Amino acid sequence: MFERAHKQALARQTERHRPLTAVDRQFAPIRMPNAMTRTAAVTDLVPPGDTGLQAVLDQLERVLLGKSEQVALSLACLLARGHLLIEDIPGVGKTTLAQAMGASLGLPWSRIQFTSDLLPADIVGVSIFDTVNSRFEFRHGPVFTSVLLADEINRAPPKAQSALLEAMEERQVSVDGTSYPLSDDFFVIATQNPADQLGAYPLPESQLDRFLVGIEIGYPDPASERALLEHGDRRAHIAELEPCANPQMLAHWMAKADAVHVAAPVLDYIQALLLATREGDVGLSPRAGLALLRLSRAFALLNGRGHVLPDDVHDIFPALAGHRLTGRVSTGRHAAEAILDRVVMP
């Protein structure tokens, strides 16, 4: 689904201001109401010459072989101003994806290795007394960056995990009664090991809800694993990556994602999914509903469209809802897919 959408987006770059074609209908086999046909203003959101997003996608897929779905969801999460949680066993490419995203987008990034003795001050920074000027001076921690890789976040105790809460939600850090703003493109990529492994502290529900998307990387397919064995570790190539974007381009894409059109039938579908989750013990909150709307817009833009299709909501729903429903990405995906089976798309 993702590879087909990428090819169609690239083909549409040679056309401008046209109605839906057979190619569009192949991507969206549902017959859309008239309200969902694109207008001239919406079409202008995705200029055919804007190939930067496709270049970022292509470069990331060359680093993380055979994982186009995970790459697309990760980039859509960033465009939606969210944060990404990657849950999987060690050694499948969680850290590689985070490093490649920072390098491809031309953003400053830092890495924190979460351990059992990590302190909140190791994340946000600390005030040190300056004996020369007789005053305290704040030393910024690694959280003051654009892309923050929180590696193995569930290896640290809850006190250290909670140090990221304010930064992720408010994009600021408060120390000793003073607030320090973070960059507008602040993006947390947190990796965690399965909860049943030794030395893992489960993330609380309040922090899980701060992550817009939760994904698994999974084992590579045979062809991708063979290429990996023949050409070596892909992390060795990250230092050689040339940035495909810059902070100004990223801000431009984020603004375009916010302006992507969402028609009433798509909003009805989103509401139906939210209501279906609330039939069980744990349902999605109104904040999660707004997050689903933002991610749908970003995913539509990533696929070269100025409007959201029900297919977009359907494709991203497990990644957004899974970790919120069960507390784990793996089991939550199955629960989200069961809800999708019960709710009829418009």
Residue pairs with C-beta under 8 A, 6 or more apart in sequence:
1 69
1 315
2 68
2 69
2 72
2 315
3 68
4 26
4 27
5 27
5 72
5 303
5 304
6 54
6 57
6 68
6 72
6 303
8 23
8 24
8 26
8 27
8 303
8 304
9 54
9 302
9 303
9 304
9 305
10 51
10 54
10 304
11 23
12 23
12 46
12 48
12 304
13 48
13 49
13 50
13 51
13 54
13 304
14 48
15 48
16 43
16 47
16 48
17 40
17 43
19 37
19 38
20 32
20 37
20 38
24 305
27 303
27 309
27 311
28 309
28 310
28 311
30 309
30 310
30 311
30 345
30 346
32 263
32 265
32 309
33 263
33 265
33 346
35 263
35 264
35 265
36 263
36 265
36 266
36 307
36 309
38 261
38 305
38 306
38 307
39 261
42 260
42 261
42 306
42 307
43 306
44 306
45 256
45 259
45 260
45 301
45 306
46 256
46 301
46 304
46 305
46 306
52 244
52 245
52 249
52 253
53 75
53 253
53 301
53 302
55 244
55 245
56 75
56 104
56 105
56 244
56 245
57 68
57 71
57 72
57 75
57 302
59 100
59 104
59 241
59 244
60 71
60 74
60 75
60 97
60 100
60 101
60 104
61 67
61 68
61 71
63 96
63 97
63 100
63 234
63 237
63 238
63 241
64 70
64 71
64 93
64 96
64 97
64 100
64 217
64 234
65 220
65 224
65 227
65 228
65 234
66 220
66 221
66 223
66 224
67 93
67 97
67 217
67 218
67 220
67 224
70 97
70 215
70 216
70 217
71 97
72 299
72 302
73 213
73 215
73 299
73 316
73 319
74 84
74 97
74 101
74 189
74 213
74 215
75 101
75 302
76 213
76 295
76 298
76 299
76 302
76 316
77 83
77 84
77 212
77 213
77 295
77 298
78 84
78 101
78 105
78 185
78 187
78 250
79 253
79 254
79 257
79 298
79 301
79 302
80 212
80 257
80 291
80 294
80 295
80 297
80 298
81 254
81 294
82 211
82 212
82 213
82 291
82 294
82 295
83 168
83 187
83 188
83 189
83 190
83 210
83 211
83 212
83 213
84 187
84 188
84 189
84 190
84 211
84 212
84 213
84 214
84 215
85 190
85 191
85 192
85 208
85 211
85 213
85 214
85 215
85 323
85 329
86 94
86 97
86 98
86 189
86 190
86 191
86 192
86 214
86 215
86 216
86 217
87 191
87 192
87 193
87 194
87 214
87 215
87 216
87 323
87 328
87 329
87 330
88 94
88 191
88 193
88 194
88 216
88 217
88 218
89 193
89 194
90 193
92 217
92 218
92 219
92 220
93 217
93 234
94 151
94 191
94 217
95 149
95 151
95 191
95 235
96 234
96 235
96 238
97 189
97 217
98 109
98 111
98 147
98 149
98 151
98 189
98 191
99 109
99 149
99 235
99 238
100 238
100 241
101 147
101 189
102 108
102 109
102 146
102 147
102 149
103 238
103 239
103 241
103 243
104 241
104 243
104 244
104 245
105 147
105 243
105 244
105 245
105 246
105 250
106 243
106 244
106 245
106 246
106 247
107 146
107 147
107 185
107 187
107 247
107 250
108 145
108 146
108 147
109 145
109 146
109 147
109 148
109 149
110 142
110 143
110 145
110 147
110 148
110 149
111 142
111 148
111 149
111 151
112 118
112 122
112 123
112 142
112 143
112 148
112 149
112 150
112 151
113 151
113 152
114 150
114 151
114 152
114 153
114 154
114 155
114 156
114 160
114 161
115 155
115 156
116 155
116 156
116 157
116 199
118 156
118 157
118 160
119 159
119 160
120 159
120 160
120 162
120 163
121 141
122 141
122 160
123 141
123 142
123 143
123 160
123 163
123 164
124 141
124 143
124 163
124 167
124 173
124 175
125 138
125 139
125 140
125 141
125 143
125 144
125 173
125 175
125 180
126 138
126 139
126 141
126 175
127 136
127 137
127 138
127 139
127 175
127 176
128 136
128 137
128 138
128 139
129 135
129 136
129 137
130 136
130 137
136 176
138 175
138 176
138 178
138 180
140 180
141 173
142 148
143 163
143 164
143 167
143 173
143 182
144 173
144 180
144 182
145 183
145 186
146 183
146 185
146 186
146 187
146 247
147 187
147 189
148 186
148 187
148 188
148 189
149 189
149 190
149 191
150 164
150 188
150 189
150 190
150 191
151 191
152 191
152 192
152 193
153 161
153 164
153 190
153 191
153 192
153 203
154 161
154 192
154 193
154 195
154 200
154 201
154 202
154 203
155 193
155 199
155 200
155 201
156 201
157 201
158 201
158 204
161 201
161 203
161 204
161 207
162 204
162 207
164 188
164 190
164 207
164 210
165 206
165 207
165 210
166 172
166 173
166 174
167 173
167 182
167 186
167 188
168 188
168 210
168 211
169 210
171 181
171 182
171 183
171 184
171 186
172 179
172 180
172 181
172 182
173 179
173 180
173 182
174 180
184 251
185 247
185 250
185 251
185 254
188 211
190 211
192 200
192 203
193 200
194 200
194 328
194 330
195 202
195 328
202 327
203 327
205 327
208 214
208 323
208 324
208 327
209 285
209 287
209 288
209 324
211 323
212 291
212 294
212 295
212 320
213 295
213 316
213 319
213 320
214 319
214 320
214 322
214 323
214 329
214 332
215 319
215 329
216 329
216 330
216 333
219 225
220 228
228 234
253 301
256 301
257 294
257 297
257 298
257 301
258 294
258 297
260 297
260 298
260 300
260 301
260 305
260 306
260 307
260 308
261 306
261 307
261 308
262 293
262 296
262 297
262 307
262 308
263 307
263 308
265 310
265 346
266 296
266 308
266 309
266 310
266 313
266 346
267 293
268 346
269 310
269 313
269 343
269 345
269 346
270 289
270 292
270 293
270 296
270 313
271 289
272 343
272 344
273 284
273 292
273 313
273 317
273 321
273 339
273 340
273 343
274 283
274 284
274 288
274 289
274 292
276 339
276 342
276 343
277 283
277 284
277 321
277 325
277 339
278 284
280 325
280 335
282 324
282 325
282 326
284 292
284 321
284 324
284 325
288 320
288 321
288 324
291 320
292 313
292 316
292 317
292 320
292 321
295 316
295 320
296 308
296 312
296 313
296 316
297 308
299 308
299 312
299 315
299 316
300 306
300 307
300 308
300 309
300 312
303 312
310 345
310 346
311 345
314 340
314 345
317 336
317 339
317 340
318 332
318 333
318 336
318 337
318 340
319 333
320 336
321 332
321 335
321 336
321 339
322 328
322 329
322 331
322 332
322 333
322 335
322 336
323 329
323 332
324 332
325 332
325 335
325 336
326 332
326 335
